[in-house]
């Protein structure tokens, strides 16, 4: 099969326009989430994109702290920007689980569900009578994952953790940045999103085990330890050399050349050539084919030696500074080495490649209107992921969930409202209620 035929076949098989015509991989899985901020909520968010039904439980009124986290205090139609993304595809319940009747509602949800996700301070759920030890008694098949910064036991147990704390504790911040500068955390909430992703893998593994045995289990998760798992050769380097890994800026000290350099027209360009063949192509593009035969650079191991790497990267930077990005990109295609402009949000938003692949994902949300979000990364041919709606106001789906999934009558729901066992949003601070022009009906689900 010619490569062009393969490309057409792949595009046809994964045609984004057919996404909503296909089934969902996790359509039979129900998840109860009692989480705040990013680490905990990102886990069920990933699984909701693949079809899991997620009940996001918040305390009435203020709800999740994430509702206040938005860049430079900017809100869109009254919603925090990160909230619209992180709470998408979820049903929103507001239950005061701290009181007996609220805890009982939570237990009723868990009886009918497969997974519980929480990221509260260790022991909090147990204190409220809805921790794993209590929930497994009413649902032995339940899979329960507790995520936090430092785990459920140990000397650091009471320390609060945020993404920057986890990046620091893990050592990731120490190795990020330039040698003569301060340690630098990643520009995204790396420990949170990577943590939620690996936590989702743990849940899927537990579901596979339950399929074989019929038994649920408890999953304990430390955010800092998880990020340490991603530290490639750092620990082994310390073990074998007794030396601490330091900061090397944009240079990769395990691959040479691999660096980010400025072009003539001011773009920042990543250039990489891990194999000897790619390196030869780069040398030819630079007009210096003899470099590939130079004993200092002829093999990858020779190029990795400090004095050789410093000299080679200096030559590459000087060459890149004489070329526009367009010229470098054309030469990379011609000679077979890696080169890519460092993209920003505007680049992504206008990128025809991302639009064609439906990764620039259009959502016509019934509450907030037109939104463009980043799409689903793993593209499954038979059970593709999808975005159905954005995050919702506090308690927006109370009536729908309590009627459809718990079978409660209107009279009972009215009683729970009057007793403040369930509730909805508050007007201030922003990020809790619907947009000012909401018509009171759009987005409301009816049983």
PyMOL commands that set and color helices and strands:
alter all, ss='L'
color gray80, all
select helices_A, chain A and resi 3-13+16-21+39-49+65-68+71-73+81-86+100-111+124-127+132-138+163-170+190-213+223-228+234-241+276-285+289-293+300-304+306-320+325-335+345-350+352-356+398-404+410-418
alter helices_A, ss='H'
color red, helices_A
select strands_A, chain A and resi 30-34+53-58+75-76+79-80+90-94+115-118+143-148+217-222+258-262+268-272+338-341+360-365+369-374
alter strands_A, ss='S'
color yellow, strands_A
deselect
rebuild
show_as cartoon
